[in-house]
Amino acid sequence: MSRVYNFSAGPAVLPEEVLKEAADEMLDYRGTGMSVMEMSHRSKVFEDILNEAEQDLKDLMQIPDNYKVLFMQGGAHLQFAAIPMNLMKNRVADYIITGQWAKKAFKEAQIYGKANAIASSEDQTFSYIPDCSDLPISPDADYVYICENNTIYGTKYHTLPNTKGKILVSDVSSCFLSEPVDVSKYGLIYGGVQKNIGPAGMAIVIIRDDLITEDTLPYTPTYMKYKIHADANSLYNTPNTYCIYMCGKVFKWLKKQGGLEAMKARNEEKAAVLYDYLDSSRLFRGTVRKEDRSIMNVPFVTGDKELDAKFVKEAEAAGFVNLKGHRTVGGMRASIYNAMPLEGVKALVEFMKKFEEEN
Ligand SMILES: *Cc1c(COP(=O)(O)O)cnc(C)c1O
């Protein structure tokens, strides 16, 4: 068996320890004689898996008691619709457009109400985060929506927008559990789990109690009502049981690493290794305004498309895979999520140095 250094943006690298544990439990989960995949979601054993996962997440993020955690299927995309359907009481919401995912969420919201784009960084290929200190927030906006870490473009909000008292809704798919957050600053935090937590096919929604109401838009599918999932403790229908089990294992792994403060320190150290090199290289350069850089997704280019392609090809042959950048940015992107070890980033930088010398 040989594992590569996987820099995929998602689905992405998972901690090896977690994968090994899951492998050990594949045929017989703790004396039940079956895999978690084969188990009733109503069984006591699975209920314990679910409740423990939820509690561990609450511990890690220090989620206040007046917030609910929901495990929902459909990934982040289903939430692009669920958010307006549940939260648009006045049918007005403000969106800050910092990349493709924010734009997609914005377009989806336009189906249900008046969605306003109140700021955008599209003029410079989303390579920065707009100044959000004094935005034209709509007086009747039900919420202000952001994508906090822009997976494709490699930018991150290092200061949350001034929402002038409106509810903040944040897509944290690609920075989930990468550092501590103050949950109380948000009305709703959500993300698809396949970037930094677990397998694809599920979203985790963290929502303040008072936002969970019966008062949803007409024709909101039952499955998409937050209240249905909150009342049923994420067991309204058959949830993605195996994904919840895997996420639970990752939560335990994160606790063992020292929690989110420790992850932040590790992630910053990893990102610094790569950014320091990019800033000193004569061949490679980062594509993002320095103060807005993400510590999870790092896009970079040589400035020469053919050389970029050559780099991606040679890197892959050397065991550094999924480094090709998104088609809208070109070049390369290294996603260095929680489960990417420091050695992986150091080895990548060594490889880049060698490539720089040879080209
Ligand atoms: C990947 C990603 C999405 C889309 O996730 P799906 O689970 O495929 O719907 C949305 N937002 C961000 C920030 C992402 O990185």
The ligand as a Gaussian input file, in Angstrom:
#p B3LYP/6-31G(d) Opt

LIG

0 1
 C      -17.388000      22.612000      -2.278000
 C      -18.113000      23.784000      -1.803000
 C      -19.500000      23.903000      -1.973000
 C      -20.338000      22.866000      -2.670000
 O      -20.477000      21.723000      -1.889000
 P      -21.435000      20.518000      -2.295000
 O      -21.423000      19.664000      -1.079000
 O      -20.859000      19.884000      -3.509000
 O      -22.791000      21.056000      -2.556000
 C      -20.102000      25.040000      -1.462000
 N      -19.405000      25.995000      -0.827000
 C      -18.072000      25.908000      -0.669000
 C      -17.336000      27.001000       0.044000
 C      -17.386000      24.797000      -1.144000
 O      -16.058000      24.721000      -0.975000

